[in-house]
Amino acid sequence: MQHSLARITFAALLAVLALVIIAASLLYRVTQEHERFVSQRTPAYAGQLLVSQISTITGDWSRATQAIAQSPLALRLLQTQDEAERRAQLANIVSLHPDLGEIHILNSDQANGQSPVSGMLSSRQLHMIETARADKNNTASLRADLPLLTLTEPVRDTSGAVIGYVLVGRHLDEIRLLFDQTPLIDGYAELQQVNGSTDVLLKRGDEHLKMQGIPETLPLQGTPWRLALWVRPAASGIADHPLRSLMSIGAVLILLIIAMFGLAHTLANRALQRDLSALTKLFSDITHDRMRKQYPVALKEMKNAYQVMYQLGKLMVGKHLRTLNSAETDHLSQVNNRRSFEAKQREVFARVNEGWAHSLLILDIDNFKQVNDTFGHEAGDQLIVQFGKALKDNLRGSDFVARLGGDEFCVIFPNTPLGKANELALRLREKLPQQMTLQPDVIHNVSWSGGLSEYSRHDQSENAALARADQALLDAKRTGRNRTEIKAAA
C-alpha cells in the first residue's frame, strides 16, 4: 500500500481531534454531574433550618395558648356559672385566635374527671383532657399524637391557684408542609417525640438510610421533640471530586496525544527510512553499472523524485555501459578488441593454478591482402565484419572471441583442454560459411588458417600460450593454409 506523510499526519490529527472531542464530552459530563450533585445534595444547614422553623411555629402556638390562659376572658369564663356566657366568652377567644386551631377551656373539676359535664364531651375533647391529666406539675405542656398537637396551659386566679386549663388542639398540617418543603435529597429525616420511648411524628426520605449509621439529632427548644437526620454518604466519583477528575482526564488526554504523535512519527520515520534505503540501493546500483526493474518506495511524496532519479540512473548506466562496450569492442567486427583480450587472458592465466585447462585458437583469414588489393578496402572491411559475425554465431556462449588486428582473430576456450579445443576448432571450420558476398557483384571464397595451444602452469608469462599459438599459425600457413596446427606446452 502506498503511504503518504500527509495521510499519516492527517490520520494523527483526526485521532487527536477524536480524543479532544471525547475528553470534552467527559469534561462536560463531569461538570453536569457536579452541578447536579451540588444542586441535589442536601444542604448542610437543612436540619438546623428545619429545627428553627418548627421551633418558631410551635413557639408561636405556645405563646398564643399562654396568652389565652392569661387573658381576662379565660378567667371570666371559668368563674361564671352561666353556660350562655361561657359559650360567648369562648367564642370571643376563638375569634381572637382564628388560626390557632381547636380551643377548649376546662375547669379543674372537668380536667380531673370529677364533673358530670365530662360525659357530654366529644372523644377528641376527652383525649385532650387525658393529655391535660398527664401533666402532673400543673405547668404548660405540648404534646403531639398524630395527627393532633395538644397544647395545655393552666389558668390561674388572682391568688395564683390553678382554676382550669386552656387546651388547644392543633393539626400538624403546617409542620408537615414545612417538613416536606425543606431540601432533603439523598437523606432521611424524622420528627420524633421522646416520652420514655421514641415516637415518630413525621418522617420523610429513604427510610433504608436508618440502617447505614447514627443520625444527627437536633432538639427543638421548648418542645418534647427532636429532629433526627440521616444523610447518604457522599459518593467518591467524578461528581464529588471534579477538580481531580478534570486533572485525570487532562493527564490521560495529554498522554494519548503524545502516544498518537509518537506513533505517527514512528510510522513516518519507518517509511522514510525504507525509502532512503531504496534510494541508497539505487545509487549503489548506478555506481556498479546495473539497474533493477524497480525499487520499493513507500511514501507518495518520494514517488516523483524517485521516478526522476530512476530514469536518470537508467540513462547514466546505459551511457556508461555503451562507453565501456565501445572501449572493449572492436568497432569493425563488433567482437572484443585487443585490450579486452589482454584482460581476459590475464584472468584465464590467473586461474591456471586452480587445476582447470584453458586453450586458445588464433585465426588468420587466408589471402586477405588480395581482397584489399583486388576489390578495395571496403570489401576487405566487409569481409572482417562478416567473418567476426560468423565467429560469434558459431562459438559457444562461454567462448571468448576477439580481433587482435588486421585479419587476425583469437578465440579463448575457458575450462577446455587442448584435445577438446581441437574438436571445437574442427567443428568451427565445418560451420563457418565458405563464401561471403562482399559487394553486390563480389562473392569471395573464405578460408582461414589457425594455430591452437593451451595455457600451462609452467608458463612464465600469460603471453607464452599466445606465442605458441602464433607459431602454430605460421606452421599452418607454411604448410598450405586452410588448416589448423597445434602446439602444446612443453
C-alpha positions as CSV (number, residue, x, y, z in Angstrom):
1,M,0.0,0.0,0.0
2,Q,1.3,3.5,-0.9
3,H,1.9,5.5,2.2
4,S,1.9,9.3,2.5
5,L,3.3,11.7,5.1
6,A,0.3,13.9,4.6
7,R,-2.0,10.9,5.1
8,I,-0.2,9.8,8.3
9,T,-0.3,13.4,9.6
10,F,-4.0,13.8,8.7
11,A,-4.8,10.5,10.5
12,A,-2.9,11.6,13.6
13,L,-4.8,14.9,13.6
14,L,-8.1,13.1,13.2
15,A,-7.2,10.8,16.1
16,V,-6.2,13.8,18.2
17,L,-9.4,15.6,17.3
18,A,-11.4,12.5,18.3
19,L,-9.5,12.4,21.6
20,V,-10.3,16.0,22.2
21,I,-14.0,15.5,21.5
22,I,-14.1,12.5,23.8
23,A,-12.3,14.5,26.5
24,A,-14.6,17.5,26.0
25,S,-17.6,15.2,26.4
26,L,-16.2,13.7,29.5
27,L,-15.4,17.2,30.9
28,Y,-19.0,18.3,30.1
29,R,-20.3,15.2,31.8
30,V,-18.2,15.9,34.9
31,T,-19.4,19.5,35.0
32,Q,-23.0,18.5,34.6
33,E,-22.7,15.7,37.2
34,H,-21.1,18.0,39.7
35,E,-23.7,20.7,39.2
36,R,-26.4,18.1,39.6
37,F,-24.7,16.7,42.7
38,V,-24.3,20.1,44.2
39,S,-27.9,21.2,43.4
40,Q,-29.5,18.0,44.7
41,R,-27.3,17.4,47.7
42,T,-28.9,18.1,51.0
43,P,-27.6,21.4,52.3
44,A,-25.6,21.2,55.5
45,Y,-27.9,23.7,57.1
46,A,-31.1,21.9,56.2
47,G,-31.5,20.3,59.6
48,Q,-30.8,23.5,61.6
49,L,-33.2,25.4,59.3
50,L,-36.0,22.9,59.8
51,V,-35.5,22.9,63.6
52,S,-35.5,26.7,63.7
53,Q,-38.7,26.9,61.6
54,I,-40.6,24.2,63.6
55,S,-39.5,25.8,66.9
56,T,-40.7,29.2,65.7
57,I,-44.1,27.8,64.7
58,T,-44.6,25.8,68.0
59,G,-43.3,28.8,70.0
60,D,-46.0,31.0,68.4
61,W,-48.6,28.4,69.3
62,S,-47.4,28.1,72.8
63,R,-47.3,31.9,73.3
64,A,-50.8,32.2,71.8
65,T,-52.0,29.4,74.2
66,Q,-50.3,31.2,77.1
67,A,-51.9,34.5,76.1
68,I,-55.3,32.9,76.2
69,A,-54.7,31.4,79.6
70,Q,-53.6,34.8,81.0
71,S,-56.4,36.7,79.4
72,P,-59.4,38.1,81.5
73,L,-61.7,36.3,79.1
74,A,-60.5,32.8,80.1
75,L,-60.6,33.8,83.9
76,R,-64.2,35.2,83.5
77,L,-65.2,32.0,81.5
78,L,-64.1,29.7,84.3
79,Q,-65.6,31.9,87.1
80,T,-69.1,32.3,85.6
81,Q,-71.8,29.7,86.1
82,D,-73.9,30.9,83.2
83,E,-73.4,28.5,80.3
84,A,-74.5,31.0,77.7
85,E,-71.9,33.5,78.9
86,R,-69.3,30.7,78.9
87,R,-70.0,30.0,75.2
88,A,-70.0,33.7,74.4
89,Q,-66.6,34.1,76.1
90,L,-65.2,31.1,74.3
91,A,-66.5,32.4,71.0
92,N,-64.7,35.7,71.7
93,I,-61.5,33.9,72.5
94,V,-61.8,31.8,69.2
95,S,-62.4,34.9,67.2
96,L,-59.3,36.5,68.6
97,H,-57.2,33.4,67.6
98,P,-58.8,32.1,64.4
99,D,-55.6,30.4,63.2
100,L,-54.7,28.6,66.5
101,G,-56.9,25.6,66.0
102,E,-59.4,23.9,68.2
103,I,-59.6,25.7,71.6
104,H,-61.1,24.3,74.9
105,I,-61.2,25.8,78.4
106,L,-61.8,23.4,81.2
107,N,-62.1,24.0,84.9
108,S,-60.2,21.9,87.4
109,D,-63.1,19.5,88.1
110,Q,-63.5,18.8,84.4
111,A,-59.8,18.3,84.0
112,N,-59.8,15.8,86.9
113,G,-62.9,14.0,85.7
114,Q,-65.0,15.0,88.7
115,S,-67.6,16.9,86.8
116,P,-70.6,15.2,85.2
117,V,-70.2,17.6,82.3
118,S,-67.3,15.5,81.0
119,G,-69.7,12.8,80.0
120,M,-71.1,15.2,77.4
121,L,-67.7,15.9,75.8
122,S,-66.6,14.5,72.4
123,S,-63.9,11.8,72.1
124,R,-61.4,14.4,70.9
125,Q,-62.1,16.6,73.9
126,L,-61.8,13.7,76.1
127,H,-58.5,12.9,74.5
128,M,-57.3,16.4,75.1
129,I,-58.4,16.2,78.8
130,E,-56.4,13.0,79.1
131,T,-53.5,14.9,77.8
132,A,-54.0,17.6,80.3
133,R,-54.2,15.0,83.1
134,A,-50.9,13.6,82.0
135,D,-49.3,17.0,83.1
136,K,-48.7,16.3,86.8
137,N,-46.8,19.6,87.5
138,N,-49.7,21.9,86.6
139,T,-47.4,23.6,84.1
140,A,-47.8,24.3,80.4
141,S,-47.3,21.2,78.2
142,L,-47.1,20.5,74.5
143,R,-47.7,17.0,73.1
144,A,-48.3,15.5,69.7
145,D,-50.4,12.5,69.0
146,L,-50.8,12.2,65.3
147,P,-52.5,13.9,63.6
148,L,-53.2,16.3,66.5
149,L,-50.9,18.5,68.5
150,T,-52.2,19.3,72.0
151,L,-51.0,22.4,73.9
152,T,-52.0,22.7,77.5
153,E,-51.7,25.9,79.6
154,P,-53.0,26.4,83.2
155,V,-55.3,29.2,84.0
156,R,-54.7,30.8,87.4
157,D,-56.8,33.2,89.5
158,T,-55.5,36.3,91.2
159,S,-54.1,34.3,94.1
160,G,-52.1,32.1,91.7
161,A,-54.2,29.0,92.2
162,V,-54.9,26.8,89.1
163,I,-58.6,27.0,88.4
164,G,-58.6,25.5,84.9
165,Y,-56.8,24.7,81.7
166,V,-56.7,26.0,78.2
167,L,-56.5,23.1,75.7
168,V,-55.5,23.8,72.1
169,G,-55.8,21.0,69.5
170,R,-53.6,21.8,66.6
171,H,-53.3,19.7,63.4
172,L,-49.7,19.2,62.1
173,D,-50.5,20.1,58.5
174,E,-48.4,23.3,58.7
175,I,-45.5,21.4,60.2
176,R,-46.0,18.6,57.7
177,L,-45.9,21.1,54.8
178,L,-42.8,22.7,56.2
179,F,-41.2,19.3,56.6
180,D,-42.0,18.3,53.0
181,Q,-40.6,21.6,51.5
182,T,-37.3,21.5,53.3
183,P,-34.4,20.4,50.9
184,L,-33.7,16.8,51.8
185,I,-32.1,14.9,48.9
186,D,-30.3,11.6,49.5
187,G,-31.3,11.8,53.1
188,Y,-34.0,10.7,55.6
189,A,-35.5,12.7,58.5
190,E,-37.8,12.0,61.4
191,L,-39.6,14.4,63.7
192,Q,-39.5,12.4,67.0
193,Q,-41.1,12.9,70.4
194,V,-39.3,11.4,73.4
195,N,-41.6,10.2,76.2
196,G,-39.6,7.4,77.7
197,S,-39.9,5.8,74.3
198,T,-39.3,7.4,70.9
199,D,-42.4,8.2,68.9
200,V,-42.1,9.2,65.2
201,L,-44.4,12.1,64.4
202,L,-43.4,12.8,60.9
203,K,-40.9,11.2,58.5
204,R,-39.6,11.8,55.1
205,G,-37.0,10.4,52.6
206,D,-35.4,7.0,52.1
207,E,-36.1,5.0,55.3
208,H,-33.4,2.5,54.4
209,L,-30.8,5.1,55.4
210,K,-31.6,4.4,59.0
211,M,-29.6,1.2,58.7
212,Q,-26.5,3.0,57.5
213,G,-25.4,4.8,60.6
214,I,-26.1,7.0,63.6
215,P,-28.3,10.1,62.8
216,E,-27.6,13.7,63.6
217,T,-30.2,14.7,66.3
218,L,-31.3,18.3,66.8
219,P,-33.5,19.1,69.8
220,L,-36.4,21.6,69.3
221,Q,-36.2,24.0,72.3
222,G,-39.4,24.4,74.2
223,T,-40.9,21.2,72.9
224,P,-40.5,17.5,73.7
225,W,-39.5,17.0,70.1
226,R,-36.2,16.4,68.2
227,L,-35.2,16.1,64.6
228,A,-33.2,13.0,63.6
229,L,-31.4,13.4,60.2
230,W,-29.7,10.6,58.2
231,V,-27.6,11.7,55.2
232,R,-26.4,9.3,52.5
233,P,-22.6,9.1,52.4
234,A,-21.1,11.1,49.6
235,A,-20.1,9.1,46.6
236,S,-16.4,9.2,45.7
237,G,-17.0,9.7,42.0
238,I,-16.3,12.3,39.3
239,A,-19.2,14.5,40.6
240,D,-17.8,14.6,44.1
241,H,-14.2,15.5,43.1
242,P,-14.5,17.5,39.8
243,L,-11.0,19.0,40.0
244,R,-9.4,15.6,40.5
245,S,-11.5,14.2,37.6
246,L,-10.6,17.1,35.3
247,M,-6.9,16.7,36.1
248,S,-7.1,12.9,35.5
249,I,-8.9,13.4,32.2
250,G,-6.4,16.1,31.1
251,A,-3.4,13.9,32.0
252,V,-4.9,10.9,30.1
253,L,-5.6,13.2,27.1
254,I,-2.1,14.5,27.1
255,L,-0.6,11.0,27.3
256,L,-2.8,9.8,24.5
257,I,-2.0,12.7,22.3
258,I,1.8,12.2,22.9
259,A,1.3,8.5,22.1
260,M,-0.6,9.3,18.9
261,F,2.0,11.7,17.6
262,G,4.7,9.2,18.7
263,L,3.0,6.5,16.7
264,A,2.6,8.8,13.7
265,H,6.3,9.8,13.9
266,T,7.4,6.1,14.1
267,L,5.3,5.2,11.1
268,A,6.5,8.2,9.1
269,N,10.1,7.6,10.1
270,R,9.9,3.9,9.3
271,A,8.5,4.7,5.8
272,L,11.1,7.4,5.2
273,Q,14.0,5.1,6.3
274,R,12.6,2.4,3.9
275,D,12.5,4.9,1.1
276,L,16.0,6.2,1.8
277,S,17.3,2.6,1.8
278,A,15.7,2.0,-1.6
279,L,17.3,5.2,-2.9
280,T,20.6,4.1,-1.5
281,K,20.3,0.8,-3.4
282,L,19.5,2.8,-6.5
283,F,22.6,4.9,-6.2
284,S,24.7,1.9,-5.4
285,D,23.5,0.0,-8.4
286,I,24.2,3.0,-10.6
287,T,27.8,3.1,-9.4
288,H,28.1,-0.6,-10.3
289,D,26.5,-0.1,-13.8
290,R,23.4,-2.1,-13.1
291,M,19.7,-1.3,-12.6
292,R,16.9,-3.3,-11.1
293,K,13.4,-3.4,-12.5
294,Q,12.0,-1.4,-9.5
295,Y,12.9,-0.2,-6.1
296,P,10.1,-0.3,-3.4
297,V,9.3,3.3,-2.5
298,A,6.6,3.6,0.3
299,L,6.0,7.3,0.5
300,K,3.9,9.0,-2.1
301,E,5.9,12.2,-1.6
302,M,9.0,10.4,-2.7
303,K,7.5,8.8,-5.8
304,N,8.0,11.6,-8.3
305,A,11.6,12.3,-7.1
306,Y,12.3,8.5,-7.3
307,Q,10.9,8.3,-10.9
308,V,13.2,11.2,-12.0
309,M,16.2,9.7,-10.3
310,Y,15.4,6.2,-11.7
311,Q,15.1,7.5,-15.3
312,L,18.4,9.5,-14.9
313,G,20.0,6.4,-13.5
314,K,18.9,4.3,-16.4
315,L,20.4,6.9,-18.8
316,M,23.6,7.1,-16.9
317,V,24.1,3.3,-16.7
318,G,23.1,2.8,-20.3
319,K,25.5,5.5,-21.4
320,H,28.3,4.2,-19.3
321,L,27.8,0.6,-20.5
322,R,27.8,1.8,-24.0
323,T,31.1,3.6,-23.3
324,L,32.6,0.5,-21.8
325,N,31.4,-1.6,-24.6
326,S,32.9,0.7,-27.2
327,A,36.2,0.7,-25.3
328,E,36.3,-3.1,-25.2
329,T,34.7,-3.8,-28.6
330,D,36.3,-3.7,-32.0
331,H,34.4,-1.1,-33.9
332,L,34.6,-3.0,-37.2
333,S,34.0,-6.7,-36.4
334,Q,31.9,-5.9,-33.2
335,V,33.8,-8.6,-31.3
336,N,36.2,-7.9,-28.4
337,N,39.2,-5.8,-29.1
338,R,42.9,-6.4,-28.3
339,R,42.6,-4.6,-24.9
340,S,39.7,-6.7,-23.9
341,F,41.6,-9.8,-25.0
342,E,44.5,-9.0,-22.8
343,A,42.3,-8.5,-19.8
344,K,40.6,-11.8,-20.4
345,Q,43.9,-13.6,-20.9
346,R,45.2,-12.3,-17.6
347,E,42.0,-13.6,-15.9
348,V,42.4,-17.0,-17.5
349,F,46.1,-17.3,-16.8
350,A,45.4,-16.4,-13.1
351,R,43.1,-19.5,-12.9
352,V,45.5,-22.0,-14.4
353,N,46.8,-22.9,-11.0
354,E,43.3,-23.9,-9.9
355,G,43.6,-27.1,-12.0
356,W,41.5,-26.1,-15.0
357,A,42.8,-26.4,-18.6
358,H,42.3,-23.4,-20.9
359,S,43.1,-23.3,-24.6
360,L,43.3,-20.6,-27.3
361,L,43.0,-20.5,-31.1
362,I,44.5,-17.9,-33.4
363,L,42.7,-17.5,-36.8
364,D,44.0,-15.7,-39.9
365,I,41.9,-15.1,-43.0
366,D,43.6,-16.6,-46.0
367,N,44.5,-14.2,-48.9
368,F,43.0,-11.2,-47.1
369,K,45.6,-8.8,-48.7
370,Q,44.5,-10.0,-52.1
371,V,40.9,-9.0,-51.3
372,N,42.0,-5.5,-50.4
373,D,44.2,-5.2,-53.4
374,T,41.6,-6.6,-55.8
375,F,38.3,-5.2,-54.6
376,G,39.4,-2.4,-52.3
377,H,39.3,-1.8,-48.6
378,E,35.6,-1.6,-48.3
379,A,35.3,-5.2,-49.5
380,G,38.1,-6.1,-47.0
381,D,36.2,-4.4,-44.2
382,Q,33.1,-6.2,-45.2
383,L,35.0,-9.5,-45.0
384,I,36.1,-8.6,-41.5
385,V,32.6,-7.7,-40.4
386,Q,31.0,-10.9,-41.8
387,F,33.8,-13.1,-40.5
388,G,33.5,-11.7,-37.0
389,K,29.8,-12.2,-37.0
390,A,30.2,-15.8,-38.2
391,L,32.6,-16.5,-35.4
392,K,30.2,-15.1,-32.7
393,D,27.3,-17.1,-34.2
394,N,29.1,-20.4,-34.2
395,L,31.0,-20.4,-30.9
396,R,29.8,-21.5,-27.5
397,G,28.4,-18.9,-25.2
398,S,31.3,-19.4,-22.8
399,D,33.9,-18.9,-25.6
400,F,35.7,-15.5,-25.8
401,V,36.4,-14.2,-29.3
402,A,38.5,-11.0,-30.1
403,R,40.1,-9.3,-33.1
404,L,43.8,-8.8,-32.5
405,G,44.3,-6.7,-35.5
406,G,44.0,-6.7,-39.3
407,D,42.5,-10.1,-40.3
408,E,43.8,-11.9,-37.2
409,F,41.2,-13.2,-34.6
410,C,41.7,-15.2,-31.4
411,V,39.3,-17.5,-29.5
412,I,39.8,-18.4,-25.9
413,F,38.2,-21.7,-24.8
414,P,37.8,-21.4,-21.0
415,N,37.9,-24.6,-19.0
416,T,38.7,-26.6,-22.1
417,P,41.7,-29.0,-22.5
418,L,43.7,-28.9,-25.8
419,G,42.1,-32.1,-27.2
420,K,38.5,-30.7,-26.7
421,A,39.6,-27.4,-28.1
422,N,40.8,-29.1,-31.3
423,E,37.4,-30.7,-31.7
424,L,35.8,-27.3,-31.3
425,A,38.2,-25.8,-33.9
426,L,37.3,-28.6,-36.4
427,R,33.6,-28.1,-35.8
428,L,34.0,-24.3,-36.2
429,R,35.8,-24.9,-39.6
430,E,32.8,-27.0,-40.7
431,K,30.2,-24.4,-39.6
432,L,31.8,-21.2,-40.9
433,P,30.5,-20.2,-44.4
434,Q,32.8,-20.9,-47.3
435,Q,31.6,-18.0,-49.3
436,M,30.7,-14.4,-48.4
437,T,29.1,-11.7,-50.5
438,L,31.3,-8.7,-50.0
439,Q,29.7,-6.5,-52.6
440,P,26.7,-7.0,-54.9
441,D,28.9,-8.4,-57.6
442,V,31.7,-9.8,-55.5
443,I,31.5,-13.2,-53.9
444,H,34.6,-14.4,-52.0
445,N,35.6,-17.9,-51.1
446,V,36.5,-17.8,-47.5
447,S,39.2,-20.0,-45.8
448,W,41.3,-19.5,-42.7
449,S,44.4,-20.9,-41.0
450,G,44.6,-21.5,-37.3
451,G,47.1,-22.1,-34.6
452,L,46.0,-23.9,-31.4
453,S,47.7,-24.0,-28.0
454,E,47.0,-24.1,-24.3
455,Y,47.8,-22.2,-21.1
456,S,50.2,-24.0,-18.8
457,R,51.0,-23.5,-15.1
458,H,54.7,-23.8,-16.2
459,D,54.5,-20.8,-18.4
460,Q,56.5,-17.8,-17.2
461,S,54.0,-15.3,-18.6
462,E,50.5,-15.0,-19.8
463,N,51.7,-14.5,-23.4
464,A,53.5,-17.8,-23.6
465,A,50.4,-19.7,-24.8
466,L,49.7,-16.9,-27.3
467,A,53.3,-17.2,-28.7
468,R,52.9,-20.9,-29.1
469,A,49.6,-20.5,-30.9
470,D,51.1,-17.8,-33.1
471,Q,53.9,-20.2,-34.0
472,A,51.4,-22.9,-34.9
473,L,49.6,-20.4,-37.1
474,L,52.8,-19.8,-39.0
475,D,53.3,-23.5,-39.4
476,A,49.7,-23.8,-40.8
477,K,50.4,-21.1,-43.4
478,R,53.7,-22.6,-44.5
479,T,52.1,-26.0,-45.0
480,G,49.4,-24.8,-47.3
481,R,46.9,-22.7,-45.3
482,N,43.2,-23.5,-44.7
483,R,44.2,-25.8,-41.8
484,T,44.8,-25.7,-38.0
485,E,48.1,-26.6,-36.4
486,I,48.5,-27.5,-32.7
487,K,51.5,-26.6,-30.5
488,A,51.2,-27.9,-27.0
489,A,53.0,-26.6,-24.0
490,A,56.3,-28.2,-23.2
